[in-house]
Amino acid sequence: MTEIKSTDFHVDYSDVHRHWHSSSETYTGGDALITALESGWRLTDPIYEEHVWHAGTRLVVIYHAFLQRGDEEAMMSIVANPFIRRGLRNKKWQVLSYEDLQRRSRPSRQRV
């Protein structure tokens, strides 16, 4: 299992804090991921890629990632953008299909 920390992103978002919780938003962006990492959450791989087609003509990619902090585990669903894609490419994260996540059995978990 690879551990990813906020310092691995090589960005300075010290003045941007983007809280996210699954009960208020199903999906989030890279800014909420950075905030979670700076708050002590660690991103672990694999990361799961879901392809969502709108009206069969517009593709939106969602990355489902697991985070850990102490004995807590959470899943964050992040809308793909160039920042997220660059992070995946640079860190060589293991990316599996969303179907693999659906088949995988995991204990119940909270969402950040």
N, C-alpha and C positions, 0 to 999 in steps of 0.2 A: 504494500500500500504506500503510495507516494503522498507525502505531506506537502501542502502548498501554503505559504505564509504571505501576508500582504506585501512584504518587502520583495517578493519574487516578481511583482508586477512592474517594478521600476517606475512608479508614478508617485506624484506628490498630491494627495487629496486631503491634506491635513485639515483644511478648512471646510470640507464637504462631508457631512454626515447624513446618510440617507437611511433612515429606519425603514424596515420592511417586516411585515408579518403576514402569514398566509391567510389569516382571517380577513385582512383588508385588501390584499392583492394576490391574485393567483400567480402572477409573474412579476419579475423585477428586472432591473438593469445592472450593469457592471458596477455602478456607484454603490448600490446596496450591498453587493458582494464585498467590495473593498471595505465598507464600513463594518460589516460583520467580521472580516479578517482582522481589522484593526481593533475590534472589540474582544479579541481572544479566540474567535472561532478559527479552526483549521480546515481547509479544504482537502478532501481525500479523493483519490481516484478509485475506481473508474468514474467517468462522467458519462451521462447518457444523453444521446442526441435524438430529439423528436422532430419530425418533419410535419408541419401543419399546413395544409393547403386550403386557402380561402377561395371559394368558388372555382376550384380547380385550376386557377391561373396565377395565384400569388402564394409563394412559399415563404413561410416564417419558420425559422429554426429555433427551437427551445432546448437549452441545455439544463438537465436536471443533475444537481450536484449535492453530494452529502458533505455536511460540515460537522465537526466535532469540537466540543469545548468541555474538558474534564470528562465526566461521565454522560454528558448530554450529546445527543445526536439529532441533527435536523437535516431536512432536504430543502434546497432552494432551487426554484425554477427560473432560469435567466434567459431573457430574450437575446439571441445572437446579435452581435454587432462587430465592427472591425476590432475594437478593443478586446472583446472576448475571444474572437477568432485568433488574434495575434497571440494572446496568452496561451491558448491551446497549442498553437504551433510552436511557440518558443519553449515551452516547458515539456513538450512531448507527452502530454497527458494521455492516458488510455481513454479513448472515446468509444463507447459501445452504443448499439442501437437501443432506442427506447423500448423496443419489444423485449430485449434482454432484461431490462429493469422490471417489466411487468411479469416476467417469468420467475424472477429472483424472489425468494422469500426472505423477508427481513422482519425483525421484530417491530412492533408498532413504534412510531417515532413522532416527535413533535416537529413542527415546522417553524423556522426562525420567523 
